[in-house]
Amino acid sequence: MAFIRKKQQEQQLQLYSKERFSLLLLNLEEYFFEQHTAHHIQHKGSQKERRVRGSLKICSKSVIFEPDAISQPIIKIPLRDCIKIGKHGENGTNRHFAKAKSGGISLIFSQVYFIKEHNIVAPYKIERGRMEYVFELDVSGKVEDVVETLLQLHRASCLDKLGDQTAMITAILQSRLARTSFDKNRFQSVSEKLHMECKAEMVTPLVTNPGHVCITDTTLYFQPLNGYPKPVVQITLQDVCRIYKRRHGLMPLGLEVFCTEDDLCSDIYLKFYDPQDRDELYFYIATYLEHHVAERTAESYTLQWQRGHLSNYQYLLHLNNLADRSCNDLSQYPVFPWIISDYCSSELDLSNPGTFRDLGKPVGALNKERLERLLERYQEMLEPKFMYGSHYSSPAPEYMLCLQNGRFDNADRMFNSIAETWKNCLDGATDFKELIPEFYGDDVSFLVNSLKLDLGKRQGGQMVDDVELPPWARSPADFLQKSREALESNYVSEHLHEWIDLVFGYKQKGSEAVGAHNVFHPLTYEGGVDLNSIEDPDEKVAMLTQILEFGQTPKQLFVTPHPQRITEKFKSLPQTSCDSVSIADSPGEESFEDLTEESKKLAWNNIAKLQLHEQHKLHKEAVTGIAVSCNGSSVFTTSQDNTLKMFSTESKMLQRSISFSDMALSSCLLLPGDDTVISSSWDNNVYFYSIAFGRSQGTLMGHDDAVSKICWHDNRLYSASWDSTVKVWSSVPAEMIGTKRHQFDLLAELEHDVSVDTISLNAASTLLVSGTREGKVTIWDLTTATILHQIQCHSGTVCDTAFSPDSRHVLSTGEDSCVNVIDVQTGMLISSMTSDKPQRCFIWDGNTVLSGSQSGELLVWDLLGGKLCERIQGHKGAVTCIWMNEQCSSIITGGEDRKIMFWKLQY
């Protein structure tokens, strides 16, 4: 059921003046060409002669006369029903092409419609039989041109084949557009610079209005060919928030412009005749928009939704927009799920799972018995098979009159009751509809017959009036509020991804759709038919009409399982240790931990205020690793100059310099207790150094090529190497083997295809993420040493990877300058941003990223907003490593300039 929301009603009141005429009075695919002030001469030449003043509108398939007096009905005469068209002679007789001084146009026809008498929306009244109507134009000099136009359109309407009719009308339209151009006097300023002008149509539900599009350096204009609804529609470019390319009639010709961020209805929808014109206009506006708002993808909203920054309602609106759904296109009206299955109880219990519909099944599969019948028919069907016929949402009354040639639908088929509609969707043989956004909005107009329209009587004798609500709803407003509460409930948040898989995701097409009993008519899918390949004009028009009238399946947005929303039930414990070691909860520590979490949030909220505190040049080559003692007094660094350095933050002096090898050291870490430093080297080894004794405690010769990164957790060492492996080692306590040197047993070997450049553990060390030289990011389950997901994230080497504190996401950066976020549960890439230089290292809290750039800057990224927030000048040369303390208040970076820099938050 497609109803106009409040904003769209307001827009139409502004655009379409208070006159009764509407483009909805036209037939589907009919155009309104021109209008003239005129008089309808009734009973001409008799004593009963009467002159009715109004507007004569020339349309491609009809002539419409709108009287000024609303008590008089609008007259619609189909051109196909016209017997004769010509000038009206001076003596009152019809003389085809007769020259006369009067401005009279005579129409002889066999059928006429009377519409909106007293401005009441009601089924059209029809009068049949041979009749003559005479219309006198105020400007008599235009009569001959109008008659010529009517005769031309009449010939088109009388052609036998629909395809030939369409072709001739299209030729007439294009000829008119070619003879006109945008009126530059309509520019808001004489200083505006024209960028492009082209022909297009403005799209509103069920109708399109041809005209000229013009874009300048400040404004987008549309000038209708007929001057309706007003001479020019204009949108200031600086007001534009979002633009979307659209399919219109399965062709890549649409463009929709929004001046609001979260609203369902756009400010203008344009359909172009040439895809190149559409693409050029899109590119110009997208380039104009700050932060390239127009380039948002479905994945860029997924992270916001997962982390609770978008409601379920907002996220579904964004997905609908990205999937070509528009409230201006009834064949692609936004689709929302049925949520509630209980329409009988007096109270709605949102804590009971039984209150909700199974979101993992399409509507057609919710009833087991009906599904069995559908499957039986499906099995017997010849290719191409489908379970459900194409469908569209039922329109509001005026749309209904347009779709059904001036008649309301059968009273028993109308939207009478919420419970009956739900029951029909469960049991009906042909009804598999989902809902529309209005069911979760705040405008009750679609539930109330506020105009008191006579919509007919049902078989039981009751009149069709306001929609009957379930017992648990006290009023239409209460029904919408409780429906919205259900949509935002924990149950729906935990299961909405299953419905997204069906409608926008990987279960929409192919074998997954078959397995999910989610197969619709092939014509409804994107790419299901190529209209350009259909040569027969009749077949093409019939195909397009079927598509427009019966609807289309949304554009597929996801090809892998959609991530689940993070709710309280699924949140993991945050990381609490400075060395990624989980600390068991202890009595009396709750308030301290809460305070620590609050301080972390405060720090990350102010991370852009980071200021350089001090810097020291410790090495002769690039710094590769940083480790800091728990009390912060000692900083350990490794470098490509082959040395491990120990720096005192108290004395500001270098205390030790240790060389293990004649090859570069790649990373370092401190073992719990701050007694031992471990360093990895390009010479294939891992070195252990005792701080207390000031000497080497042993060497692990565990790889066949350079060791690129090491991690430690719970007496286990994880080492990544260019030999294409990540190895998991178990530390054997020194006292057990009678020596102080470290001994290790190999527990697991995680094999890759190419060199591994970086690894990271989640907080509980149950998962490991690795990044390779060829751009693959792999998420491993350490409990089974198996791959959970492997994603080709980057086009070059992966520079760094890390889990979010709650282990729900992985962030990776690469030589391709991309900053990517992956959902751990599904392996889906849910956010991707690009920087001007590669980001060599980073730290993040799940929402905000502080990265070290190849340029030497520190960059602050807002992942939820999908934007770069701040650039902080730092090193001369790349930032190669970064460390942050537990409270997130102190940061140390190392760079190619051989320095370490100490940063403090100032807030």
N, C-alpha and C positions, 0 to 999 in steps of 0.2 A: 504494500500500500504506500504510494509515493505522495506525500503531502508536502506543501511548501512550508518551510520553517518560518519563524517570526521574522528573522532578518530578511529572508527572501521576500516575504510579504511586504515589508517596509520598502525594500528596493523596488518592487514592482509598483507600489503606490507612487514612488518618486519617478520611476521611468515611464510607466504607463499611466497617463493622466486618468482623471476620474471618468472618462468616457467609457461607454459600455463595450466598445469594440475591443477585441483581443485577438492576437494571432492564433489563439486556440480555436477560434471560429473557422479557421482554415482547415482543409484536409491535410492529412500527413503528406509531407514533401511538397506542399503548395507554397507559393510565394506571393507576397503582397507587393505589387509594383508601384502603384501611385494612387493618389486620392484627389478629389475635386469637390469644392463646395457646390452643392446642387439642390434642386427641388424635385421631389417626387410628385408628378402631376397625376392626381387620382381623378378618374372619370373625366378625362380631358374632353372639352368641347360640349359638355352637358351642363345642365343647371346645378348638378351636384359636384362640379369641378372643385377640387381642393388641392392646395399646394402645401406640401410638407417639406420643410427645410431640413437639410442634413448634409452628410458627407457620403459621396459615391466613391467606393474603393474598388479599384481594378486589380484582381488577383489572377493568378495563372490558371485557376480552374473554376473561378466563380466571380460573380459581381455581387458586392455587398453594399447595401445602403443603410447607414446609421442615422436615424432621425435625431434631431436635436432634443426633441421632447421624449423623456424616458418612458412616458406612457405608451408611446408607439413602439411596436416591435422592430428589431433589426431585421432587414430583408436580405436573404441570401438566395441567389439564383445560380444554380450550377450551369456553367457554359455548355456542358454536354447535353443539357435539357433544353437549350435554346433552339428554336426553329428558324428564327430570322433576327438579324441584327442590322440596324441602320439608322440613318437620320430620320427624325420625324418631320414629315412635310408640313407646310404652312396650313394646308387644309385638313390636317389631323390624320392623314393616311400615311402608311409606311411607304417611303420611297427610298429604296436601297441606293446609297451614294447620291441621293438627290441634294441639290444645292439649296440651302434655305438660310434665311437670316436668323432664325431662331436657334437657340442652343439645345435643341431637343434630341435625345437619343432614345430610340425605340427598341425594346426587347420583346420578342414574342417567344413564349416558352411553354413547357408542359408541366413544370413542377417548381415550387418555391417553398422555402423554409422561413418560418417566423420565429425569432429568437429573442429571449430576454425582454419580453413585454413587461412594462413597469419595472424593468431592471431586475427581474427575478430569474435566478438560475433554475431552469427546468428543461425537461425534454423538448426538443424542437417540435413546433406544430408544422404540419406539412399540408399544402394545398396542391391538388393535382387537376389537370385540365388545361385546355388552351387559354392562355392569358396574354395580355399586352400591358407592359409597364412603360411609362415615358418619364425620362429624367432630363431636366433642363439644367445645364451647367451655367454658373454665374459668368464664366468667361466663355462666351459662345465661340470664340476663335479656336478653342481647343477641341471642339466637337469632332471635327474630321479626323484629327490624330487619335482621339480616344476610340472612335469607331473602327479605324484601321487596326488599332491594337487589339480590340475585342474580336474582330474577325480573324485575326492571326491566331489568337489564343483559342478561339472556337474551333478552328481547323485542327489545332493540336489536340484538343479535348476529344474530338470526334474520330481520331485515328483508332484503328482496331486494336493495335498492339500497344500494351502499356509501355514497352521499351521505346517505341517510336514516339509516343506522347512525351515521355521524359526527355528524349533527345531533342525534340523540337522546342520544348519549353526551356531547356538548358541553353539552347542556341539563342533564343530570344533574350534570356537573362544575361548571357555573356555579352551579347551585342549592346544591351543597355549599359552594362558596367563599362564596356570599352569606350562608350561615347561620353562617359562622365569621369570625373576625378575628384579627389578630396579637395574641398574648398579651404584653401590656405588662410582665408580670412577668419577661419575658426580657431586659429592658433591663439593661445593665451597671451603670448608675448611676441612682439615683432623681432625679438632677438633670438627666438628659437631656431635651431638648425635642423633641417629635415634630414633624417637618416634613410628611411625607406618608405615606400607606399606600395600597397598591393590590394588585390581584391580578396574578400573573405566574407564569411557569414557569421553573425552573432547567434549563438545557440542558446535557446531556453527550452524548457521541457516540451517535447513533441514538435517544436517549430524552429525554423532557422530564418534569419533575416539578412538578406544580402546587402553588401555595401563596400565601403573602402576603409582599409586600415592604414593609419599613418603613425609613424613614430618619430619623435624628435629627440633632442638631447635631454628633454625634461618630461615629456608627456607621451602617453599612448592614447591615440584617438581612434574611434570608430564612427563613421558617418553612414547611417543607413541610406540605401538607395531611395527609400520611400519617405524619409524623414520621420519615421516612427520607430520607437516611442518618443524620441525627441531628436532634434536636428543632429546633435553630436553627443556621443558618450565619451568621456575622457577620464583617464586615470593618471595621476602624477606618479612618475617612476619612483620618487623617494618614498611613496606610501606603500609600494609593493613589498610584501613579505615573502611570498612563495609563488613559484610558477611551475606548472606541470605540462609536459607533453601528453596528449591524449590520443587514443584511438577513437575515431568517430566512424561508425558503420564499418568497423574492422580495418579502417584505413588510417595511416599515421598522419592525420591532418589537423588534429585538435590542439588547442593551447588554452589553458585555464589559468587565470591570474587571481591571486588572493592578496588582499590588503590587511588581512588579519592572520594571526598565527594558528588559532585552534578552531576557527569556525568551519562549519560544514559547507556553507554556501560561498561561492566565489563572487568576485566583483565583475568579472566578465569571462565568457567562454567563447572562443573564436574557432571557427572551422575554415581552413584555408583550402584553396583549389590546387595548390602546388605544395608538396612537402618541403621543397627548398625554401619557400617563403616562410613557412612555419618555423623551420629550423633557424633561419637567419634572424627572425624576430626573437625567438627563444634565446639565442646566443647573445643578442644585443642586450636584452633585459638581464639575463643571468650575469653578464659581464658587469653591468651597471650595479647590480646588487652588492652591497657590502657583505663580506665574508662568504660570498657565493652561496647564499641561502638556498638558491634554486637547485643546488646539486645534492641535496640531502637524499640519502638512500634509506631503504627499509631498515638495514642494519644499524644505521646511525640512531634510529629511534629505539631499537631493541634494548640497548644498554640502559637508556634512560628509563624505559618501562621496567626492566628487570630490577633496577635498583630503586623503584618506587618514585621516581621523579616525574613519571607520566602515569595517569590513571589508566585503568583498563579502557574506559570510554575514549580518552584522548589517543591512546595507542591504536585502537581500532579505527578511529577517524583518519589517522596518519596512514595506516596500511591501506585503507580504502582509497585515499587520494593517490597513493603511489601505485595502486593496482588499477588505475583508470576509472575508478568509480566517481561519479559526479551527480549532484542533485539536479543538474541541468540536462542530464541524459537519462531518461527513464529506462532505457535498455541496459544501463550500467549504474543504476541507483546504488548508493552505499548500502552494504549488507552488514547486519549485526546478528548475533545468534539469539535464538530462543534460549533463555536461561532458566526460567521457572517452569516446573512441570505440575505444580499444585495450584489449581484454580478453583478448588472446592472448599478448602478449609476457611474457617472464620478468622484464623490468625496465621500469619506467614512466619514460619520458623526457619530462619536462615542458618541456624546451627545444625539442622538436620540435613544430611546429604541427600535424603530422599526427596527433598523439596526441589532439587535441581535436575535439569535434563542432563543426560549423558553427553558431554561435550566431545567425546572421542568418536561419536558416530554422526553421520549426516542425518538430517531429518527423515529421509526415506528409509533409514535402517533402524529407527528407534522402535518401530512396531515389528516384532519378530514374525508374526503371521503375514503381514503385508510384505515384508522383505522376502519371505519364501516364495510368494506369488510373483514378485518382481524378478527374482532370480530364475524362476522357472521360465518366465517369458524371455529373459535375457539369454538363457542357454539356447533357446529355440530360434533366436533372432539371427538373421544373416548379417555379415559385416557391412558397414560398421555398427557394432553393437553399442547400445546404451541402456542404462537402467531407468533414467528419468528424462522425460521430454523437456525441451527448453521452456523457460518460464520467465515472467517478469513480475515485479511487484504491482499489486492492484493500485490504480491511480485514484487521486482525489476526485470529487464530483466533476469539476470542469474538465479535468483530463479525461474522465470517463466519457463525457459527452463528445469529446474530440475523437477518442479511440473507437467509439461505438456509433459514430455517425449521428450524433444528436440524441441518443437514447441512454438513459441510465441502465445499468446492468440489472439482471433479474434480482428482485428484492431478497430472495433466499440465498443468493450468492454474494451479497454485499457483506461488508464488515459490520456485523451486528453485535457480536459477543466475543470477548477475549477467550472464554472457555471453549466456545464452539469452534472458534478459529484454530485453537490449539488441538482440539479433538480431530478436526478435519485434516490438519497437518499430520497427525498420527495415523489416522485411519483411511483418509481419502485416497482414491486410486490415482489421482492426478495432482494432488496438492503437496508439494515438498518445500514450500517457501520458508525462508528464514525471516527475520525481522529487519526493520530499518532503524536508523539512529533515533528517530523521534520517540520510540518506545522508552528511551533512556534519557530524554531531554527534559525540558521544562515547559514546553508549549503544549497545552492540552487541546488545542483546536481540532486536532484530528480525531479526538474521542467525542466531540460534542457537535451536534447539529445546530450550530449557533445561528445559521441563516434560516433555520426552520424549513429546509428544502423538503419538497414532497418526493421522497425517495421510493414510494410505493408500499404495498402491503405484502407481508409474508403469507405463506400458505395457511398459517394458523390464524390469520386475520389481523395480527398486530402490525402497527405502522413501523417502518424503519426510522429510527430517530437516534438518540445518543447511544453510543456503544455500551453494551451491558458489561459491567466490571465484575471481577471476582469478589466473593464475600469479604476477603481480607482488605479490600480497598474501600476507604470511606468516601473517596471522591476521585475524580480524574487526576487531580494534582497528587493525591496520596498514592494512587496507582503508579504514577511516574516516579515518585520519590522512592517507593519500595522496590520498584524494578531497578532503579539506579543503585540502590543499596545492595541488591542481589548481584548486580553486575560487578560491583567493587568488593564483594565478599571474599573471604579467604578461600572458600571452596572454588569459586570461579577463578581467582588468581592462581590457584594451584593447577587448574585444568584448562585454562583458556588456550594454552599453547597447543593442545590437542585439536581444538576447533580451527585454530590458525593453520595447522598442518593440512586440514581438509579443504579449507576455502582458499587460502593464499599460498599454501606450502607444498611439500613434496608428495602429499597424498592427493593432490588435485588432478594429476595426470599419470598415465602409464600404469605399470603393474601394481604400484602402491595404491592407486585409485581403485583399481579392480578389487584388490584385496580388502579395501576399506568400504566396498559397495558405494562408491562415490563417482559413478560414471554418468555424465550428462551427454546430451546430443552433441555430436562432433562440431556442428555449426556454431555452437556457443563458445568454443575455445579460441583463444588467440592463435592465429595461423591455421585455423580449421578450414578456411576457404580463402583463396586468392581472387578477389573481385576483378582485378586487372586481367586475369587469365580467362575470364568468362566473356566470350565474344558476342553471344546472343544477348541483345539489349533487354529482351523480355525476361530472360532467365536471370540477368543481373539485377534488374529492378525487383523481381520476385524474391530473390535471395536477400537483397538489402532490406526489403520490407519485412521479411521474416525475422531478420536479425534485430531490426529496430523495434518490432512489436513484441517479440518474445524474450528478448534479453540475452545477455552474454555472461559467461563465467569470468570471474575476475582474472586479471593478469597474474601469472604466477610470480611470486616474489621470492620464495625460498625453495631450494632444492634439497635441503637436508633437514632433519628434524628440528623443529623450533625450540629454543631454550625455554625452560620453565622460569616462571617469575620467582624471585627471591622473596619468600614470606618468612614470618617469624619461625614457622615450623621447620624451614630448611636452612636457616642461617647457621653458619659454623662459628665456633668460638674464635675471637680475633687472636692474632699473633701477639705474644706479650714479651718475648725475650729479644734482647739485642743481638743474639747469635742464632736466631731462628730456632731456638730450642723451646719446646712446649714446657711450661711450668705448671704442675698440678695445682689446683685451687687449694688454698689453705684457709683455715678459719681466721676470721678477722681481717682478711685482705680485700674483701669486696669493695669497701669504700675507696681504698687506695686505687684499685683497678679502675673503678668508675672515674676517679679523678684523672687517672692516666689517660683513659680514653677521651675524656673531655679536653684534656690538654693537647692530645694528638689532633682532634678535630679542629681546635682553635689554630694550631700550628699550620695545618694543611689549608685552612681557610685564608691564612695570611702568607702563604708560601711565596707569593709574588713580591713580598716586601723583604726578601732575602738580601742581606748586605754583606759585602766582603769585609772580614774582620782582620785577617792577617794572611800572609803567604810566605812560603819558604821554598827555595830551590835546593832539593836534596839529591837529585840524581843527574846523571850525565846523558840519559836517554829518557824516553817516554815512561811515565808512571803507569803500571799495569794493575796494581791491586792495593787496597787499603784495608787494614784491620785495626781496631781500637780496643784497648783494654776497657773492662767494664767501668772502672772508675774514671776513665777518660784521660789518664795521666800519660799514657804511652800510645804513640801512633806507629804502626808498622806498615811499610810500603815496599812493594816490589817494582822492578823496572826492567826494561829491555837492556839496561846496562849490566845485567846479570847479578845485581845485588839486592839483598834484603836490608832495609834501613830501619832503625829504631829511633824515633824522635820523641823528646820530652816536651809536653805541652806546658809544663811548669817552668822549666829553665829556658825553653825555646832553643834547645841545643840538640844537635845530633848526638845520640849516645852510642849507637853501634852501627857498623856496616859489615855485613856478612856476605861472602861470595861462596856459592855452592858449586858453581859450574861456569864454563866459558860460554854458555848460551843464555838467552833471555829467560827471565822469570815471568810467568804469565798471570799469576794470581796468588793471594795469600789469605789465611784465616787464622783466628785464634781458637784454640781448644778451650772448652769450659774450664774455669779455674785460672785462666790467663797464664799458664805455665809453659805452654808450647805453641810455637808458630809453625804452621805448615805452608810451604810454598810449592807451587807447580812450575815446571820448567819445560822449555822447548827441547831439552835433551832427553825427553821421554820419561823423566823421573819426577817423584814427589819427595820433597825434603822436609825433615822434622828438625826443629831447632828449639832447644831448651833455653828459655829466658833466664831461669834461675842459675843454671850452670854455665850459660854462655857458650854452648857448643852444640854440635849436631847430635841428634839422637837417633839418626838412622835415615835410610833412603829406601823408598818403595820404587822398585823398577818394574812398573806394571804395564807399560805400553810400548808399542812399536813405532810411535811417532810422538810429536810434541804433545804435552799435556796442556790443554787450553784453559781449563777452569776446574776448580775443586769446590765441593760443599761438604759439610759435616753435620751429622745429627745422631744423637744417641749411640755413640761409639761406632758409627758407620761413616766411612769415607766414600764420597762419590766423585769420580774423576772422569772428565771428558777429554777426548784426544782426537788429534787429526788422523789417527789410525781407524777412524769411523766407529769407535766404540765409546760407550759410557760404562764404567765398571763400578760395581758396588762391593766395597770391602768391609769386613767385620774386624774391628780392632780386638786383639787378644791382650787382656790386661798384663802389664809387665810383671807383676808379682807371680803370675801363674807360670811364666816361662823362665823365671829366675834371672831376668835381665832388665835393665832400664830402657832398652831400645824397643821401639814400637814394632809389633808384628801384626800382619794382616792376613786374613783368609779371604779369598775371592768368593763372594756369594752369588753374584749374577753379572752377566755381560749383556748389555743392551746394544744390539748391533744396528748400525745405520749404513746407508749406501755410500756416504761420503764423509768428509771431515766434519767433526762436531766442534763448533766454535764456542758454544756457551751452554750452560745448564743452570737450573734453579730448582729448589724444592718448595713444596707448599708448607704451610705452618706445621702440619702434623707429620710431614715427611712420608706421607702415603703416596704422593704423586711427585713425579719429576717431569720437567719440561726441558727439551733440548732443541737447539737451533743449529742448522748445518750450513755449510758453505754454499749450497745450492738453493737456500731459501726455505727449506722445509722446517716446520715446527712440529715436534712430536710430543704428545702427552702420554706418559707411561704410568701404569699402575704398578707401584713398587711391591705391593703385596704378592703379585703374581708374575712380575717382570714381563708384562705384556703391554702392547700398544693399545691405548684407548682411542686416540685420534692422531692422524697425521695430515697436516694441512700445508699446502704449498702457499705460504703466506707472502713470500718476498721473491723478487726477481734476482736478488744477489745474496751475499752472505748475511746471515742473521747476526746482528751485532750483540743484542742482549735480550733476555727473556726473564719474566718473573710472574709469579702468581699474585693475585689480589689477596689481601689479608684473610678474606673469607673463603679462599680457594675456589671461588665460582668462576673466575676469569683468569686468562693469561694475557699479558701484554708482551708484544715483541716489537723490536725495532730492527731495521735492516739497512744495508747499503743502498737500497732503492729509495731511501728517505721516507719510507712509510712507517707509521705508528699504528699497529693493529691490535685489536682486542678480540680474543677467541673465547667462546663459551665452553667451559670445561665439560659440562654434561653432554653437549651435543656435538662439539667440535665445530660449531658454526662461527664464521667470521662475523662479528656483530658490530664492529666499528672500525673504520679505517680513515686515517688522516695522513696528509702528506706535508712534509716540511721542505724547506729549500735546500737543506743539507742533511746527510745521514745523522741520526741520533745514536751515538756510540754506546751510551749507558743511560740508566734511568733509575729512579725510585718512584713508587706510587702508592696511593692508599685505596685504590679501586675506583676513585672518581677523578682525581687530579694526578697529573704526572709532572715530575721535575726531571728533565732530560738533559744530558750533556751532549752538545752538538759538535759536529765536525768543525764548525766555525769557531769553536771556543766559547760560545755563549751557553748559558743555562736557560732552557725554555720551559715555561709553565703552560701546561695544556689542560683545558677543561674538557674531559671526555664526554660528559653528559651534554654539554653545549656544543660539542664537536668543533672546538675552535682553539687557536693559539692565543693565550691571554697576555703573556709577558715575555720579553727578551731581556736577560740580565748579562751584561758584559762580564767576561771571566778570563779564560786562558787565551794565550796567543798560540793558536794551534788547537787541535781537537781535545775535547774533554774525554778522557779515556776510562775513568772509573769514578765512582761516587759512593759515599757512605753517609748514613744518617743515624743519629742516636735514637734510643728507644722513645724518648719524649718528643722526637721529631723537631727539636729546637736547634740542633747543631748539625751542620753538614760539612763534610770534607770532600773535596774533589781533587783528582790528579789529572795531569794533562801531558800532551806531547811537548809542552814547553819545559818539562822536567820539574815542574813545581807541584806542590800541594797547597791548596787554598782552603782556609777556614772561613766558613760562612755562619752568620747568626741571623735569627729572625728578629726584626725590629717592629714590635707592635704593642 
